[in-house]
Amino acid sequence: MAKKKKAKKAHKSERSNGAAVVDDHVLDRLYLVIDSRKGADPETSYTARLFSRGRQQIAKKLGEEAVEALIEGIRGDKPKLVGESADMLYHLLTLWAATGVKPAAVWAELARREGLSGIAEKASRKRSS
């Protein structure tokens, strides 16, 4: 049996205000771990279980997590919002992996939109549809 590679721990640094910051590659590393679970045993891996249930179920779970994050955001419970946000990002990355979307494609789209007015960006999408 092949050894599974351990995911590297996130590199932490500090901002000038003293707040801890996790480097910006944590989502890329998480995606690689998620993607590596595609062929894993659904009995021993939650991620493999999600993949075995298909994209529709993964999308449904993402929606559930998004609603839970929304609820905690409305309540103003910061620790719970952080936890639900992490759950939501995990399920979003799982949906990307199931669909064949690479994080780099999303990062490129975000970079393209950076500095654009949200109103102008939305208007450009309507014209190109």
C-alpha positions, -999 to +999 in steps of 0.1 A: +000+000+000+014+034-010+021+059+018-002+090+018+017+123+017+010+145+046-002+180+037+022+207+046+012+228+076+003+264+067+031+289+072+020+315+097+032+351+098+021+382+117+006+414+104+018+447+117-012+447+140-001+414+156-029+393+141-017+358+129-020+353+091-021+319+074-003+321+040-024+324+009-017+289-003-037+270+023-067+266-001-044+253-028-030+227-004-065+218+008-076+213-028-048+189-035-057+168-004-094+168-015-085+159-051-063+131-039-093+115-021-112+108-053-101+071-054-101+066-016-123+044+004-157+060+012-158+040+044-127+057+057-127+091+041-155+117+043-142+134+012-143+101-007-178+095+005-188+129-009-172+121-043-190+087-044-224+105-040-218+127-070-217+164-078-254+170-070-249+159-034-217+178-031-235+209-043-264+203-019-239+200+010-222+232-001-256+250-001-263+237+034-230+250+047-236+283+030-269+287+047-253+278+081-226+305+075-253+330+065-272+322+097-241+327+119-233+359+100-268+373+108-265+362+144-231+379+146-215+348+162-179+353+150-164+319+161-193+300+146-191+320+114-154+312+111-162+275+115-191+275+091-170+295+066-143+269+068-169+241+062-183+261+033-149+266+017-140+229+021-173+219+003-167+245-024-132+231-031-147+196-031-173+207-057-145+223-078-125+190-076-156+170-086-162+193-116-126+196-127-122+233-118-087+242-106-082+268-080-059+287-103-088+293-127-108+309-098-078+329-086-072+342-122-109+353-124-106+371-091-074+388-102-091+399-134-119+415-114-095+431-089-098+469-090-130+468-111-161+485-098-186+458-088-213+476-106-192+478-138-181+442-135-217+430-132-228+451-161-200+436-183-213+401-175-248+410-187-235+423-220-215+392-227-243+368-218 
